[in-house]
Amino acid sequence: MRWCLALLLCGFLAVVNALSSSGSRLLVVLDESTDQSAYSTLWSDLKGRGYDVSFESPKSDKLSLFKHGARAYDHLLILPPKSKGLGPNLTPKNILEFLNKDGNILLALSGKAATSSAISSLLLEVDIQLSSDRSSIVVDHFNYDTVSAADKHDVLLLQRQGSLRPDVKAFFDGEGVVALPRVAPQTLGSDSNLVSPILRAPATAYAYNPKEEMPAPEDIEVTGSQLNVVSAMQARNSARFTVLGSVEALEDQWFSASVQAPGGKKTTTVNREFAKQLTAWAFKETGVLKVEKIEHYLATDGEVVPENLNPKIYRIKNETVFNIEVSEYSYDKWVPFEVPNGDELQLEFTMLSPFHRLALKPVHRTETSTVYSTKFTTPDQHGIFSFRVNYKRPFFTNIEEKHEVTVRHFAHDEYPRSWAISAGWVWIAGLWSVIGGFLAFVLVWLYSVPAADKLKKTQ
């Protein structure tokens, strides 16, 4: 009995100490021939942030993503294998099943060798495409490291500031240069809104196979911002699939390397900080939203008592208040969620289609959350309605809340009296004038006795 309690306590402490909001169990898949010590700083940083890191070879018989039908790990980090496949236990089907069960995946590629067909098939499932020539790398003759790639120009130097999408909150912002050696090019499909670029290639970059001759301009498939260096896919269940085009960027030698762009000064790379931001987002340390509480009630001048919160029935033309309390997870704690500039959190009061679509404004902040609120009048339509908040944005987990209520007509004793309607005063005056005239006629008729005829007296 004691060892059971001890085991449960250890498991509880492991979850508490983990920075990730979805668990601490991290599986790293890498070939036995891969020099594990080349990434020692990365492993040290992950363990220091509370992850329980396990290493397995893709060919290992012990490797399994599931145990008794449940996930055996919370996160999966795949380094590019040197063989043609990922082994029998890491088929695209198994990896997608891991993703469907809320597992998070970070896949690193390399331009040193051709990408395997198994990885290409896996990426096609999430609408991320590699070059038709799987040995291609990204080359840039204007943004490269003159120290390590003076001839091949295959070590890209990218400024983090300004490289990301400006319309979403940046989880990868900051200053400094990121060095990305031998990047495997990626392009995103146009049919899905679940994929987003994290870091794009410069406008002067292009992809080609270094083993072949320099291609003619018309033979180059994709160039510039069409190429992605780092891409992400967030599924509808908010599980994350991240693709890093250069696994070498995670090596110790590039975490603090001295690089120099053409015509520039020598500077130190910030690969270590960028790797922290990338793994933090991929493993749900950042960008995780949680709804703490939802309240709706009739608008009143005084304080709302708990008994009147979240009623099941409203009446048409009721003044109604809706509040939603949202928190955001940032590394190791919950903080108030701030909607990015240019965006807004919206409420829909809907039946089959929205009758109201209103912006929710922040009205109160606590230590861990922000309360967003709006006031509106229920429509002049009875039926089953829903308070719906559907917030789905790149790099944030989804918020999808739906609360049903009934909207009824006025009861027979709730309609306003006729004298309370100013437009009815004319009709009321006409009614009473008819009644008054009739009564006057009756009174005059009753009290108006006709004169008696005088009869002649006869004898």
Salt bridges, closest charged atoms under 4 A:
ASP45 OD1 - ARG272 NH2 2.78
ASP74 OD1 - ARG25 NH2 2.90
ASP74 OD1 - ARG71 NH1 3.06
GLU97 OE2 - LYS101 NZ 3.72
ASP167 OD2 - ARG165 NH2 3.02
GLU285 OE2 - ARG49 NH2 2.64
GLU292 OE2 - LYS290 NZ 3.35
GLU295 OE2 - LYS293 NZ 3.68
GLU328 OE1 - LYS169 NZ 3.10
GLU338 OE2 - ARG365 NE 2.72
ASP343 OD2 - ARG393 NE 2.89
GLU348 OE2 - ARG357 NE 2.97
ASP380 OD2 - LYS317 NZ 3.96
GLU400 OE2 - ARG388 NH2 3.64
GLU400 OE1 - LYS392 NZ 3.60
GLU401 OE1 - HIS403 NE2 3.49
GLU414 OE1 - ARG408 NH1 2.90
